[in-house]
Amino acid sequence: MRLILSLLTLTALMLPGAALADRERRGELQQTRAELFGATDQDGDGALDFDEFVDFTRLMHETQVRHRFERIDGNSDGLVTLEELDEAPRRRYRH
């Protein structure tokens, strides 16, 4: 049950308008961390027990991977090609 609620929260974070690429990285990371913390703190005590922490770290990792995927998906088609993987480091440093 805990994981299902956490996944629902993660899904809500990935809806249009809440895309990771749309916000500044630092402020977005703090907001995401706080939202995921709240979603995984099942007993609402303001602290995570071991199982809650496992859920939290899993969701944070998935969020970070989603952000990387969106950055690499240069044409935003929801797919990453080998060309996009090769181009990603060069695109990152362009102005």
N, C-alpha and C positions, 0 to 999 in steps of 0.2 A: 504494500500500500504506500509506504513511504517513497519508494522509487517511482511509482506511478505519479504521485503528486509532484515530485521533483521534475520528472520528465515533462509533465504538463506545464510547469513553470518555464522550463527551458524552451519548450515549443513556443510559448507566448513571447519569449525574448527574441525569437527569430522571425516574428511576423514582420511584414513590410512596415517600415517606419522605425523599427527597432533594430534594423540590421547593424551589425557591428561596424561596418564600413562607414555608416552615416554619422558616427559620433567621434569625438576626439578620443584617442586610445586610452589615455590615463583616466579621464573622468568616466568613461564608459566602463572601464575595468572595475573601478571602485563601485559604480552603481550595480554592475552585474554581480560582483562579489557579495554586496549587501543583499541583493534580491535572492541569490542562490543560498546565502547563509540563512535568511529568513525562511526560505522554502524547505530547507533541510533540517532546521531546528524544530523538530516535530513536537517537542514538549513545551516549546516557547520559553525556555529558561534562559535564553541569551547565550547559551554555550552548546557546543556540539559534543555528544558522546562519540564513541568510536564508530558506531554504525552510521550516525549522522555525518561524521567527518568523511567516511568513505564515500557516501552519496555526494557530499559537497565537492570533494576533490574530483570525482568522476565527472560531475556536471561542469566544473570549471575546465577540466581538460577538454571535454566535448565542445565547450564554448570557444576555447582557444583554437581548436582544430577547425571549427566552423569559420572563424575569422581568417585563418590562414587560407582555407579553401576559397573564400570569397575574394581575397586579395589575389590569389593565383588565377582564378577564373576571369581572365581578362575581358572576355566578351559577355560575361554575366549570363551564360546560357545554362548554368547549373551543372556543367561538365568541365573537367580539367583534362586538357590534351597534353601530350608530351611537349608540344611546341610552347604551350602556356607555362609548363613547368620550367622549360629552358629559358623562356623570356622573363619569368618572374623576378629573378635577381636584378636584371637590367632595368626593368620597369620600376622597381622599388626606389632606385636612386635617381630617376629622371625628375626634372622639375617641371 
